[in-house]
Amino acid sequence: MSFHRYIRIPRPAPGRTFGRKKEFFNLEVFTRKAQASVPRAEYIPAHAFADFRLGRVLQANITARGYTVPTPIQDQVIPLLLEGRDVIGVAATGSGKTGAFLLPLIEKICQDRRQKVLIVAPTRELAVQINDEFRQLSRGLGLFSAVCIGGLSLGYQLRELSKNPHFVIGTPGRLKDLETQRGLVFSRFSTIVLDEVDRMLDMGFIVDVKYMVSRLPPIRQSLGFSATLPENIKSLMRQFLRDPAVITISPAASVLNINQDVVRTNGRPKPDILHDLLIQKGFDKVLVFGRTKHGIDKLSADLATRGFKVAAIHGNKNQSQRQRALDEFKQNRLKVLLATDIASRGLDIDDVTHVINYDLPESYEDYIHRIGRTARAGKSGIALTFI
């Protein structure tokens, strides 16, 4: 990671703050903090995938998926889960944690198909992504899943649940609705995964999560994953995990291969600056973050009139619109995807060349999550922030 100093970063005006945490936004501090916390030595995994007690078909699916060497979170978590331990994993998005819990849980269900796994995610997009990963890793194993998220037909999801899937993956509100409709019985799940717990708390799902946990059987395997582990999350984890192993991977490690820079606007319209960047060589797949839904929609319309292939995702878009935009971006049919922070966590999009903070993030954690959409799977990337 490098931080180019050819652009001077202005100090914020006295009393000027950004975001819910009321922190002064100083990008130089952000990047210096990230750089200081990046491990100095390259991580050397203790295991190869072949070392894990996984079945032949699952091992073949790992190879077909393109996994070569376990990431740090996979290297440390998979053996524990295969032993049946409860685990708290602290790792940023892009660290490979989805594979870290899916691989051993797929093996677990292959060994005893009477068991069921419940995976709870904070956003619809993350739930869909987890299910996509599950389908690729479980190919040929005869395992089935159901995705339970808002924005899609409740009746269809009830029918899917009636087929008794091995894995149920959903968002807290919709899962609770489906229980009310008698499509789900939480006491039948022998394993629960809470993914992006800090995000679930930020989004106000704490009551729903506690309710679901209270309905689970007392003997179960429980997993919690979070990018951070403040005291309120520790307290929640203690309520539903049994003697958990705590595995912590530096969140900043995910920005190791990201060149970070600022673009000083000097009063020039930001859409014009963004246009000039997007026409440059190398800006092939660009994710642009803005603060508000209205601002993102306005920028999307502006870029479209300038001839760019662009789409926007935010909370006011319905699920089919959001998923279509993500799919088109993943399949390189769009050059630019505009998003609010709904897309800053949990989305695994290959080959994003640039992340642009069109509007300032609200905190250091949000900054790390945003820029972590590039430089994934060991590749390099560039993050630019307009100031």
C-alpha positions in Angstrom: 0.0 0.0 0.0 1.3 3.5 -0.8 0.0 7.0 -0.1 1.1 9.5 -2.6 1.9 12.9 -1.1 1.7 15.1 -4.2 -1.8 16.3 -3.2 -2.0 18.4 0.0 -4.8 17.3 2.3 -6.5 20.3 3.9 -7.4 20.3 7.6 -11.1 20.3 8.4 -12.6 23.6 9.4 -12.8 24.0 13.2 -15.7 22.0 14.5 -16.4 20.4 11.1 -17.2 16.7 11.6 -18.4 13.9 9.4 -20.6 10.9 10.2 -22.3 9.3 13.1 -19.2 9.0 15.2 -18.5 12.7 15.0 -14.9 12.2 14.0 -12.8 14.7 12.2 -12.2 13.3 8.7 -8.6 13.4 7.9 -7.7 11.0 5.1 -4.0 11.2 5.9 -4.7 9.8 9.4 -6.9 7.1 7.9 -4.2 5.9 5.5 -1.5 6.2 8.1 -3.5 4.2 10.5 -4.2 1.5 7.9 -0.6 1.3 6.9 0.6 1.1 10.5 -1.6 -1.9 11.2 -0.8 -3.9 8.2 1.3 -7.0 9.1 4.9 -6.5 8.1 5.5 -10.2 7.3 3.6 -12.1 4.7 1.2 -14.6 6.3 2.3 -18.2 5.8 -0.6 -20.6 6.2 -0.1 -23.7 8.4 -2.3 -25.8 6.1 -3.1 -26.5 2.5 -6.7 -27.2 1.6 -5.7 -30.9 1.1 -4.8 -31.1 4.8 -8.3 -30.4 5.9 -10.6 -33.4 6.5 -12.9 -32.6 3.6 -14.5 -35.1 1.2 -13.2 -35.8 -2.3 -16.0 -33.9 -4.2 -15.7 -30.9 -1.9 -11.9 -30.8 -2.5 -12.6 -30.9 -6.2 -15.0 -28.0 -5.9 -12.4 -26.0 -4.0 -10.0 -26.5 -6.9 -12.7 -25.6 -9.4 -13.6 -22.5 -7.5 -10.0 -21.3 -7.9 -9.0 -21.5 -4.2 -5.3 -22.4 -4.1 -4.0 -21.4 -0.6 -6.1 -20.9 2.5 -6.5 -17.2 3.5 -5.5 -16.5 7.2 -9.1 -16.7 8.4 -9.6 -20.0 6.5 -6.3 -21.4 7.7 -7.2 -20.8 11.4 -11.0 -21.3 11.4 -11.6 -24.4 9.3 -9.8 -26.9 11.6 -11.7 -25.5 14.6 -15.1 -25.8 12.9 -14.3 -29.3 11.8 -13.7 -30.2 15.4 -17.1 -28.8 16.3 -15.9 -25.7 18.2 -17.8 -22.5 18.5 -15.8 -19.7 16.9 -15.7 -15.9 16.8 -14.0 -14.7 13.7 -12.9 -11.1 13.5 -11.9 -10.2 9.9 -12.7 -7.7 7.3 -14.8 -8.4 4.2 -12.6 -9.8 1.4 -10.7 -12.0 3.9 -12.3 -15.3 2.7 -14.5 -15.8 5.8 -17.4 -17.1 3.7 -15.3 -20.0 2.6 -14.0 -20.3 6.1 -17.4 -21.3 7.5 -19.1 -22.8 4.4 -16.4 -25.5 3.7 -16.5 -27.2 7.2 -20.3 -26.8 7.5 -20.8 -28.4 4.1 -18.6 -31.3 5.2 -20.6 -31.4 8.5 -23.9 -31.8 6.7 -22.4 -34.4 4.3 -21.6 -36.5 7.3 -25.1 -36.1 8.8 -27.8 -34.9 6.5 -30.4 -34.7 9.3 -28.7 -31.5 10.5 -29.5 -28.0 9.3 -27.6 -24.8 9.1 -29.0 -21.3 9.6 -26.9 -18.4 8.2 -28.0 -14.9 9.1 -26.6 -11.9 7.1 -27.4 -8.2 7.5 -28.1 -7.4 3.8 -29.9 -9.1 1.0 -26.9 -8.8 -1.3 -24.7 -10.6 1.2 -27.2 -13.4 1.7 -27.4 -13.9 -2.1 -23.6 -13.9 -2.3 -23.3 -16.5 0.4 -25.8 -18.7 -1.4 -24.0 -18.3 -4.7 -20.8 -19.4 -2.9 -22.6 -22.3 -1.3 -23.9 -23.6 -4.6 -20.5 -23.6 -6.2 -18.8 -25.3 -3.2 -21.6 -27.9 -2.8 -21.9 -28.9 -6.5 -22.5 -32.6 -6.9 -23.1 -33.2 -3.2 -26.9 -33.3 -3.2 -27.2 -30.4 -0.7 -29.9 -27.7 -1.1 -30.4 -24.2 0.2 -33.1 -21.6 0.5 -32.5 -17.8 0.5 -34.9 -15.9 2.7 -34.7 -12.1 2.1 -37.0 -9.1 1.8 -38.0 -7.8 -1.6 -38.9 -11.2 -3.0 -42.1 -13.3 -2.8 -42.9 -14.6 0.7 -44.9 -17.4 -0.9 -42.0 -18.6 -3.0 -39.7 -18.7 0.0 -42.3 -20.7 2.0 -42.4 -23.2 -0.8 -38.6 -23.4 -0.9 -38.6 -24.0 2.9 -41.2 -26.8 2.5 -38.5 -28.8 0.6 -36.5 -29.0 3.9 -33.2 -27.4 2.6 -30.0 -28.2 4.4 -28.9 -24.6 4.5 -31.2 -21.6 5.1 -29.6 -18.2 4.4 -31.4 -15.0 5.1 -31.8 -11.6 6.7 -33.1 -11.2 10.2 -36.5 -9.6 9.5 -37.5 -12.0 6.8 -36.4 -15.0 8.7 -38.6 -13.9 11.7 -41.5 -13.3 9.3 -41.2 -16.8 7.9 -41.2 -18.2 11.4 -44.4 -16.3 12.0 -45.8 -17.9 8.8 -44.7 -21.3 10.2 -42.3 -21.8 7.4 -39.3 -21.9 9.8 -38.8 -23.6 13.1 -35.6 -22.2 14.6 -35.3 -25.1 17.1 -34.5 -27.5 14.2 -31.2 -25.9 13.3 -28.1 -27.5 14.8 -25.8 -24.8 13.6 -26.1 -21.0 13.3 -23.8 -18.5 11.7 -24.1 -14.8 12.3 -22.2 -13.0 9.6 -21.2 -9.3 9.8 -22.5 -9.0 13.3 -21.4 -5.4 13.7 -23.3 -4.4 10.6 -26.4 -6.2 12.0 -26.2 -4.1 15.1 -25.7 -0.9 13.2 -28.8 -1.7 11.1 -31.0 -2.2 14.3 -31.3 -6.0 14.0 -30.2 -6.8 17.5 -33.7 -7.6 18.8 -34.5 -10.0 15.9 -31.1 -11.7 16.4 -31.5 -12.2 20.1 -35.0 -13.6 19.4 -33.7 -16.2 16.9 -30.9 -17.2 19.2 -33.4 -17.7 22.1 -35.3 -20.2 19.9 -32.4 -22.3 18.9 -31.7 -25.7 20.6 -29.3 -25.5 23.6 -26.9 -28.0 22.0 -25.7 -26.5 18.8 -22.6 -25.1 17.0 -22.5 -21.3 16.9 -20.4 -19.0 14.8 -20.1 -15.3 14.8 -18.1 -13.2 12.3 -17.5 -9.4 12.6 -15.1 -6.9 11.2 -14.7 -5.3 14.6 -15.3 -6.6 18.2 -16.4 -3.8 20.4 -17.9 -4.5 23.9 -21.5 -4.7 22.8 -20.7 -7.4 20.2 -18.6 -9.3 22.8 -21.6 -9.2 25.1 -23.9 -10.5 22.4 -21.5 -13.3 21.4 -21.2 -14.4 25.0 -24.9 -14.9 25.2 -25.1 -17.5 22.5 -21.6 -19.1 22.0 -20.1 -21.8 24.2 -16.4 -21.5 25.1 -15.6 -19.9 21.6 -12.2 -19.8 20.0 -11.5 -16.2 19.0 -9.6 -15.7 15.8 -8.6 -12.2 14.9 -7.3 -11.2 11.5 -6.2 -7.6 11.1 -8.9 -5.7 9.2 -6.3 -3.5 7.6 -4.5 -6.5 6.1 -7.1 -6.4 3.3 -5.7 -3.0 2.1 -2.1 -4.2 1.8 -2.2 -4.0 -2.1 -4.2 -0.9 -2.4 -2.7 2.4 -3.6 -4.6 5.2 -1.8 -4.8 8.7 -3.1 -6.9 11.9 -2.7 -8.3 14.1 -5.5 -8.6 17.7 -4.5 -11.5 19.3 -6.3 -10.5 22.9 -5.7 -14.1 24.0 -6.3 -14.5 22.2 -9.7 -17.7 20.2 -10.1 -17.1 16.7 -9.0 -19.1 15.1 -11.9 -16.6 16.7 -14.3 -13.6 15.4 -12.3 -15.1 11.9 -12.2 -15.7 12.0 -16.0 -12.1 12.9 -16.6 -11.0 10.0 -14.5 -13.3 7.4 -16.0 -12.1 8.1 -19.5 -8.5 7.4 -18.5 -6.8 4.1 -19.4 -7.1 1.5 -16.7 -10.4 2.7 -15.2 -12.0 -0.5 -16.4 -14.3 -1.5 -13.5 -15.0 1.3 -11.1 -17.1 1.3 -7.9 -18.1 4.8 -6.7 -19.4 5.4 -3.2 -21.7 8.3 -2.4 -23.5 9.4 0.8 -27.1 9.7 -0.2 -29.6 7.8 -2.3 -30.7 11.0 -4.1 -27.1 12.0 -4.8 -26.3 8.6 -6.2 -29.4 8.6 -8.5 -28.5 12.1 -9.7 -24.9 11.2 -10.5 -26.1 8.0 -12.2 -28.3 10.0 -14.6 -25.5 12.5 -15.2 -23.0 9.8 -16.1 -25.5 8.0 -18.3 -26.0 11.2 -20.4 -22.2 11.4 -20.8 -22.2 7.9 -22.4 -21.0 5.7 -19.5 -22.5 2.3 -18.8 -23.6 2.8 -15.2 -26.0 1.6 -12.6 -26.8 2.5 -9.0 -27.7 0.5 -5.9 -29.1 1.8 -2.7 -31.9 1.1 -0.2 -34.7 2.5 -2.3 -34.0 0.1 -5.1 -36.0 -3.1 -5.0 -34.2 -6.4 -4.7 -34.4 -7.3 -8.4 -33.0 -3.9 -9.4 -30.2 -4.2 -7.0 -29.3 -7.8 -8.0 -29.5 -7.0 -11.7 -27.1 -4.1 -11.3 -24.7 -6.2 -9.3 -24.8 -9.0 -11.8 -24.2 -6.7 -14.7 -21.2 -5.1 -12.9 -19.8 -8.5 -12.0 -20.1 -9.7 -15.6 -18.4 -6.5 -16.9 -21.5 -5.2 -18.8 -21.2 -2.0 -16.7 -18.1 0.1 -16.4 -19.3 2.0 -13.3 -21.4 0.9 -10.3 -22.6 3.7 -8.0 -23.5 2.8 -4.4 -24.3 4.0 -0.9 -22.6 2.1 1.9 -25.1 -0.7 1.5 -22.4 -2.2 -0.8 -19.3 -1.5 1.3 -19.5 -4.8 3.2 -19.8 -8.4 2.2 -19.8 -8.1 -1.6 -17.2 -10.1 -3.4 -16.8 -8.6 -6.9 -13.8 -9.7 -8.9 -11.4 -7.3 -10.6 -12.6 -4.0 -9.4 -9.8 -1.7 -10.6 -10.8 1.4 -8.7 -12.8 2.5 -5.7 -13.7 6.1 -5.7 -15.0 7.9 -2.5 -17.1 10.5 -4.3 -18.5 11.5 -0.9 -16.5 11.1 2.3 -17.1 8.0 4.4 -18.4 8.4 7.9 -15.6 6.6 9.8 -12.3 4.9 9.5 -14.1 1.5 9.5 -16.4 2.6 6.7 -13.3 3.8 4.7 -11.6 0.4 5.1 -14.7 -1.5 4.1 -15.2 0.7 1.0 -11.7 0.5 -0.4 -11.6 -3.2 0.4 -13.8 -3.8 -2.6 -10.7 -3.6 -4.8 -7.4 -5.5 -4.5 -9.1 -8.8 -3.7 -7.7 -12.3 -3.9 -4.1 -10.9 -3.8 -4.5 -8.5 -6.7 -3.7 -4.8 -6.6 -6.1 -1.9 -6.8 -6.5 1.9 -6.4 -8.7 3.9 -4.0 -9.3 7.6 -4.6 -11.1 10.0 -2.3 -12.5 13.3 -3.4 -11.9 16.2 -1.0 
